[in-house]
Amino acid sequence: MQLEFEEHTIFLSPGQPTRVAAPLPHSFVLASTNIPVNYRPIVREADTSGAPWFCRLNPPEIGLARVEGTEPMRVGFRSLGSAVILLGCSCSSGCTKDDPPSVHTTSQFRFIDVSDQQGLPPQILIQDRAGRYMPESMAGGVVIFDCDGDGDLDLYHLRHGTSADRNASERSSRNRLYRQEQPWRFVDITDLSGADDAGYAMGAAAGDIDNDGDLDLYISNLGPDRLLENDGSGVFTDISEASGIDVDGWSSSVLFADVDGDDNLDIYVTRYLELDETILVTNRGGLPEYPAPGQFKGSQDQLLRNNGDGSFVSITIEAGLNRPSRGLGVMAGDLDGDGVLDLYVANDGEPNQAWLGDGSGGFHDAAMEMGLAINIFGQAEAGMGIAHGDVDGDGLEDLIVTHLISESDTLYQNQGQGHFEDVTGARGLAHPTIDFTGFGTMLFDGDNDGDLDLVTSHGRVLRGSTHAMAAGSSHWQPYAEEDHLFLNDGQGRFRIDGKSGFATRVGVSRGLAGGDLDNDGDIDLVITEADGSLRWWENQSEQSSWWLLNVIDPSIERTDLGAVVEFHDGHKLQRRRVGGGGSYLSGSDHRIHLATRNQGERSLKVRWSDGTSENFQVPPHRSISTLRKGEGE
């Protein structure tokens, strides 16, 4: 879209969409009134297509205009005594139009909120005060993993606390470890586990750092990070000092991955901001508000190399990762299809980074030329969480990044050969996500039909309308939003599933992780809230043929993070990566979940992280099985 200004600039409120309601052909009302007084809106013409659309305005400081109503309208603003500045446009010149799904599907989710069944600890109580402490608004994450090796998934909840906890010797709220003793019966074993870290927690990830078959924990904090070693029974020892971990500041999401191919899991830690605790702000109404990230400098991510002897060393600079940013999400995968592990980092208000690996621990950023740094409008966005997976069944891994309100989430479709394209509007995600602030996210087969659906957790960081929340203090009510489940039509187009009951509750959601908590063949969800509580969602979607697969390399005695499972059900290919990180401050179950409703001839292949491949016999359906390297064909 081209805008011609003639010495005029229109400024809209940062992060606030200007909604335009057009019930009449020649009049409309602006919900936001912060337009300079020398401008007035005009309606140019009606778009009779009948499809909802919005138009992002360029340059970025203008914000966006969105048309609501049965018939979208082309809109513009006219400067009194000056030329007309048109904001309405065709999709080819800057508008994003949500195309409807090409194939109607009857699949749908059925999720039940079972939070009340869990014995949750008290919420973190935050009182209104003269200033608001920014880390409170970011909250903490959650990790779903098997802490004791009994085959049942357990849960680690990161508890961030309040401003009073920042420098306290004894925090009012510590991290909690819940062991699952039977389906949906979780017992708090924090005091016995050694996992009650006292840091101001942000995120965490689970990975086997010593190749002994159990999952250890890395915890990101506002302050010194922590590394906890698992003895195999769910009892952890803090080995941060002994291992050489020396990461201090404001860490966010964490990723375990073997970046140099030595069979030892390295650790990538995204770092957020250089926090200045003296910065306190108010909104236009004079009410205290959380500061914007743009008021702080970005921090330097850290890559910690596993030396294989229990120690780690930072190789950030020598690996080529020496560019401070405001990192919040990270994932690992093969972005350019060369068989080498790459990294992708979602940054808050800055271009994202696509770190292409050389296989030996070196990286260079190719995000801009790959189409992954900015959106289709040439704008860097407020990246929070990352979802990754093959959404359209072409065998290539696509990326979705969640964003601040007014930006929409962004779907980057993998075109092959290291090129991605922003297809957000064409795939149905622009319109439903533009009015929400997205944090946690995940691509998963929620309805067991063989394609990847999408879940996103939402919660504002600036005050909005006050919602009646099912739980939580009045402090968080102006920040509450509904979460979303999106159904995939099988060709990579999404629509909100309104029958699941998932969006009936509003809250201030942050971290999100998934796993089959009751081992019944479908993926359940856990979401953290800004007030320190947890929401547990049991998946009760329609059953089909399903498999849960542990993908193990016996030579290193652990799950082969980075391996890719390819399953063909006689109709379509399902391609799933083991691990890979993503979401926001959180970690999901490493097991591979497959499902199908087709009855064709089935095949199963594993592409191991070392580049070798094996074909396996498809296990009996509705089973939990282990695929071991060397036991295939």
NORMO-V382171 format. One record per run of one state. SS is the DSSP state (a for helix, b for strand, c for the rest). FROM is the first residue (numbers start at 1). TO is the last residue. If there is no record, write none. Layout:
BEGIN
SS,FROM,TO / SS,FROM,TO
END
This chain:
BEGIN
c,1,17 / b,18,24 / c,25,26 / b,27,30 / c,31,38 / b,39,46 / c,47,52 / b,53,56 / c,57,59 / a,60,62 / c,63,63 / b,64,68 / c,69,72 / b,73,79 / c,80,83 / b,84,86 / c,87,90 / a,91,93 / c,94,94 / b,95,97 / c,98,110 / b,111,113 / c,114,114 / a,115,117 / c,118,133 / a,134,138 / c,139,141 / b,142,145 / c,146,153 / b,154,157 / c,158,162 / a,163,165 / c,166,175 / b,176,182 / c,183,184 / b,185,188 / c,189,189 / a,190,193 / c,194,199 / b,200,207 / c,208,215 / b,216,222 / c,223,225 / b,226,230 / c,231,235 / b,236,238 / c,239,239 / a,240,243 / c,244,249 / b,250,257 / c,258,265 / b,266,271 / c,272,272 / b,273,274 / c,275,280 / b,281,282 / c,283,287 / b,288,289 / c,290,292 / a,293,295 / c,296,296 / b,297,299 / c,300,301 / b,302,306 / c,307,311 / b,312,314 / c,315,324 / b,325,325 / c,326,326 / b,327,333 / c,334,341 / b,342,348 / c,349,352 / b,353,357 / c,358,362 / b,363,365 / c,366,366 / a,367,370 / c,371,381 / b,382,382 / c,383,385 / b,386,389 / c,390,397 / b,398,401 / c,402,409 / b,410,416 / c,417,418 / b,419,422 / c,423,429 / a,430,433 / c,434,437 / b,438,444 / c,445,452 / b,453,458 / c,459,473 / a,474,477 / c,478,480 / b,481,482 / c,483,483 / b,484,488 / c,489,493 / b,494,496 / c,497,501 / a,502,504 / c,505,505 / b,506,507 / c,508,508 / b,509,515 / c,516,523 / b,524,529 / c,530,533 / b,534,539 / c,540,544 / b,545,553 / c,554,557 / b,558,559 / c,560,563 / b,564,568 / c,569,572 / b,573,577 / c,578,580 / b,581,581 / c,582,582 / b,583,583 / c,584,586 / b,587,587 / c,588,591 / b,592,596 / c,597,602 / b,603,607 / c,608,612 / b,613,616 / c,617,622 / b,623,628 / c,629,633
END
